[in-house]
Amino acid sequence: MKKKYTDTTTFGYITATSAKDVVTQLRRGSIFFVDDTDAEYMKGYSHRASLLGRAIRYDNEENFVKDLLKANLLERGHIKAKKVSLSKKSRK
């Protein structure tokens, strides 16, 4: 069964059939890590997330996706980006 996800860091949409498919699509959508394997991508993502205080397991795709969801780095379904105003009025 296909599930829809949104990468909350880019607001890119993913439709995937498995956790492995989610990881592969995230990796392929990344211009810097497209040549990595899925395992290399997960390990690097986990390391970068740890610098921000987020624990993301990379031992397998299922745990990786679960942790992305728990950390709100990935959400189920399609979400819309929030509009941000940079006007001085909105900063007060």
Residue pairs with C-beta under 8 A, 6 or more apart in sequence:
1 17
2 15
2 16
2 17
3 15
3 16
3 17
3 76
4 13
4 14
4 15
4 76
4 77
4 78
5 13
5 14
5 15
5 16
5 22
5 74
5 75
5 76
5 77
6 12
6 13
6 14
6 74
6 75
6 76
6 77
6 78
6 79
7 13
7 14
7 26
7 29
7 73
7 74
8 72
8 73
8 74
8 75
8 79
9 73
10 29
11 79
11 80
11 81
12 29
13 78
14 22
14 25
14 26
14 29
16 22
16 25
18 61
19 60
19 61
19 62
19 64
19 65
20 38
20 61
22 61
22 65
22 74
23 38
23 41
23 42
23 61
23 64
23 65
24 38
26 41
26 45
27 33
27 34
27 36
27 38
27 41
28 34
30 41
33 40
33 41
33 44
36 44
38 61
39 58
42 56
42 58
42 61
42 64
43 58
45 56
45 58
45 64
46 56
46 57
46 58
46 64
49 55
49 56
49 71
49 73
50 56
54 71
54 73
55 67
55 71
56 64
56 67
56 68
56 71
56 73
57 63
57 64
57 66
57 67
58 64
65 74
68 74
69 75
69 76
